[in-house]
Amino acid sequence: MKIFETHAHLNFKDFNKDREQLLKKCKASGIEYVINIGVDEKTSKNSIDLAKKYDFIYATVGYHPHDAKKFDEKIIRELAKHKKVVAIGEIGLDYYRNLSPKEIQIQVFKKQLEIALDLNLPVVIHDREAHEDCFDILNKYKIKKVVFHCFSGDEIFAEKVIDKGWFISFTGIITYKNSIMENIVRIVPENKFFVETDSPYLSPVPFRGKRNSPLNLRYIIEKISEVKQISPKKVADLSFNNAIDFFNIN
Ligand SMILES: [Zn+2]
């Protein structure tokens, strides 16, 4: 089974002790590509470093809404030009934790969308309790390639996102008991979703609460297979091909 990990933070210190071995294991278990995600200046640079070191890893660069206060446009514009940078992200709005003031989050989100437009790059969206604002801003900027990472909206919002031609990405949350995400899995078209772990966070059942890694993608794939009544291999292939197209890999 060929698997594409579309969202991980393998540069984080959680992996300092065993990164090398883990990446070898990932490769051996069928994980063909990994998108490593930046959330600020340091992690964006680290993502690029990781992508330089490993052929099968690609990077994104951007300021997470939590870190919007520290945003430096020049840095992201420069980093985004690296040949292994395949998207701007993760960027967006987080009205749940509001670690940066709302106005700054919006301003920084817009600035980064301009960079994505200028460089013709897709965007990886972090949206927490900010569905309408994220949607309206993306719509206004006419961004074509959009993925809502760790999608957290309801069915009505999912339909709006899908209607725009945007993508929905599923994490281990879909394996949690009583997760309403099952309904989103059911309605998302086969050509509009990816799988991701968001490692080191959001471990799927049966590893909930522990450090996550791309090796756990198979639990997410199995859950989608169950809900959509298609084979795990088909789920992995769909997600794989969707991600290859989206991130423009080769
Ligand atoms: Zn993330």
Boltz pocket constraint, residues with backbone or C-beta under 6 A from the ligand:
constraints:
  - pocket:
      binder: B
      contacts: [[A, 7], [A, 9], [A, 37], [A, 90], [A, 198]]
      max_distance: 6.0
